[in-house]
Amino acid sequence: MTAPASASPRAVPPPRTVLLTGAAGRIGTLLRERLPGYGYTLRLFDVEPVAGEPAAVTADLDDQAALRRAVRGVDAVVHLAGIPSEAPFARILRANIEGTTRLYETVREEGVRRVVCASSNHAVGFTPLPGPGDPRIPVRTPHRPDTFYGLSKAYGEDLAQLYWDRHGVETVSLRIGSCAAEPADVRQLGIWLSPDDCARLVHAALSAEGVAHTAVYGSSANTRLVWDLSDARALGYAPEDDSETYAPALLAAQGAPETEGATARLLGGRFCTVDPPGLH
């Protein structure tokens, strides 16, 4: 990773006050419960009210005044806000592409130096899954988005690179797999991220030094892991959970995973076969 013309590599002090966008969402809620235990003070932002948090900023990312108030004075931003699955392109454009761009420009203007941004494995969803004996998928595999949603996440990673190269804003882009209390199906055994490991990963991304723009995969230390976690571990991430705990029950209920078709062969699974939702 090389320094931009406007900045040089430097150690970043661990942030204390962190803006959490998308704070009312599923992953946002998990992190609200866990990040304070690492010593962070959270400022919350979401288009929906955050239950039990009257001080949270309730606004959309296109509300520039509210966004600026939320960003001003924080040490870092954890950006989860946006549409979390496939949707018509116009909605993806407004929330995930324009909204994320507006956030980064506000971050730049307010002098915030670190962003942790929720990317997704769907940015590379058309990447073939490794077969037996094959190496795990590296984080440097080319972008191969599987949906408009995946396209927006590929854009977010490229936007983060631009803001590092041009403005010196550091980002860790987290290609999150399936983050939930437990995997929902056999396929998720390879990409599951436990809530506790999610907090460990975000903490590592916030506190690591000299990240420039770094993309990493986000999952637990699963026995059936399909991608390479070495870049995440290099940040200091030390996952402790393994989806194999849930494998016997899932296999008994659902049977062995499919071996044929795009859902079985490609990282994006069913996202590679969903009907396009259209532009509007």
N, C-alpha and C positions, 0 to 999 in steps of 0.2 A: 504494500500500500504506500502510495506516495503522497506527500503533502501538497495542498493546493498552493497557488501563488500567494494567496492572501493569509496563509497560516502555516505554522510549522508544528510537527508532532510534539505533544507535551502531555504530561501526566494530568489527568482530570481529577480534581478533588471529588470524593464520593458525594453525590448530591444528598441534600437533606429534605428539601421541599420539592415535591414531585407533582406535576399536573397529570392526572389520570383521565384521559378522554374515554368516552364510552363506559363510564363508571357504573351505569345501571345495567349493563349487559351481563351475560353469563360469565365471561372471563373477568370482566371488570369487577363483578361482585366477588369472585374468588380472590382477586388481588386486593380488594379493599379490606378483606378479612385478614390477609397475610402480610402485606408489605409493611404495615406499621411495626410488626415484630422485628423487622430488620433496621428499625430506627428512622424510617421515613415519615415525614408529615405529608399527608395527601391533600391536594386540592382537586375537587371532583367536578367533572364537566360531562353533561350528557343532554341529548335532545329530550329525553324523558326524565321526569323527576327521580332522584335517587332516594329510595325509601329510607327514612330515618336520618337523612342528612340535609337539614334545612339550609346549610351554608353552601351546598353544591350549586354550581352554575347550571341552570337549565336553559339551554340555547342550542341552536344549530351551528354548524361550522361556518355557515355563510353569514352569521351575525358577527360582523367584524369587531364591533365595539365590545361585545361580550367575550369574544375569543381573546382579544387583546387584554382585557381585564384578567382573564383566567391565566394567560401566559406570563403576564408581567410579574417579575420578581421570583419566579421559580428557578430551581437549579437544573431541572430536567423535565422531560415530558415522556410519559408512556402513552402512546397513541393507539387506542383500540377502537375509536369511533368509526362508524361506517356500516355499510350493509354487509353482513357476515356470510352471505351465500349468493347463489346466482340470482339475477334479477334483470329486468329490461335494461338496456344499455343507458338510457337516459337517467335512470335512478342511480346506476353505478357511477356514471360520469359525475353527477352532482355530489354524491356523498363521498365516494372513495377516491375519485381523481381530483375534482375541483376542491373538495373539502380538505384533502390531505395537502394539496398544493398551498391552499390558504394557510393551513397550519404552519407549514415550513416557512413561508414568507413571514408570518408573524413571529415565529421563533427567531428567525434571522434578525428582524427589526428590533426585537426585545433583548437580543444578546444572549439567548439561551444556547448552551454549547453541546448539549447531549439530548438525543431523542432515542427512545426504544420504540420501534414501530412494529405493529402486528402485520407481518406478511403472511404467506401461506404456502403450503406444499402445492397448491393449485397454480402457483406461478410457474411451476415446472411439471404440471399434471400429466402431460403427454410423454413424460420420460418413462421408458420401460422399467418395470420392477426387476430387481436382480433375481437371477435363478440360483439354484443350489450351487454353492462354490464361487459365485460371482462376488466381486467387491460391492460394498454398499454404495448407494448413490452419493456422489460427492456434492458439496454445496456449490461448487463452481460449474455444475452442469448448466448448459444454456437454458435461458427462459423458453419454456414451451407451455404457455398457459392453456388451460382446458376449457375456459368459459370467459365471459365478460368479467366475472368476479376475479378469476385468475389473472386476466389481463390487467386489471386494476392493481393487483398486488405486484405484478412485474413492473408496472409503471412506478409504483411506490418505491421499489428498490432502486430503480434508475433515478428517480427524483432525489432519493437520499444520497446517491453517489454524486449527483450534480451539486447538491448543497454542501457536500464535503469539499469537492474539488474547487468550487467557486467561492464558497463562503466560510469554510472551516467548521461547519456544523457537523458534529459526529453523530452517527446513527448505528445502532445494531438492529438489523431487520430480522425478525424472528419468523421463520417459516414453520408456523405452528401446525402440528398434526391435528389430533382429536383430543381436546382438553375437556375432561369431564371427570366426575368422581370415579367412574370405571368405564372400560370400553363397552360399547353398545353391541358390537358384533365381532365375529372372528377376524374380519379384515382389519379392524382397528387395533388388534393385538400388536401390529408392527409399528403403529404411528401414535399410540396413546401417550398423552402427557398428563400426568397426575396433577391435581391442583397444587400440591406442595412442591412438586418439581417445577411447575410453572413459576411459582414465586421464587424458587432458587435461580431459575434461568433469568428472570427479569432482574433480580438483584445482581447477578453476575454481569448482566448487560449494562446496568447502571453504574457499577463500581469498577469495572475493568478500565485499565489505562490505555490510551492511545489506540482506540478502536477504528479511527477514521470512518469508513463505511464498511461494516462487516455484516455479511448475511450468514445466518446459522440455522440449522434445523432445530426444531423444538419438540422433543419427545423425552419420555423417561428411558431408563436403561433397560429397554425391553429385550427379552431373549430373542424375539422375532424381528428385531430392528431391521428396517430396510434402508436407512440412510446413515450417513457418516456423521457422528456427533463430535468429531475431533475439534472442529472450529469452535463449537460451543464450549467444549471442555477447556480450550485454550483461553477462554475468557474467565475461567474459574468456576464454571458450572460443574457441579458434582451431583448428578441425579441419583436418587436413592430408591426409586420405585421401579417395579417390573410388572408389566401386564400379564405375565405368565401365571400370576396368582389367579386370574380370572379365566384362564384358558380351558381348564377341564369342564367347567360349567357351560361355557359358550360352545365348545365343541360338542358336548352332549346334547345341547338344545338345538344347535344349528347345523351340525355336521362339519365336515372338512371344507375349507374354502374352495371356491371355484378355481379351475385351472385354465379355462378357455374363455376367449372373448376379451374385449377391451377392459371390462371391469376387473378382470383377474390379472391382466398383463400390464396395465398402466398405473402409475402412481396415483393419478387423479381418480381412479375407480369409476364410479357411476357418473361423476362430473364430466367424464369424457364422452358420455353417450346421451346426456340429457338433451332434449329438444331446445334449440335456441329460443330464448324468450322474446326476441324482437328488440326493436330500438326504443319503443316507448311503453 
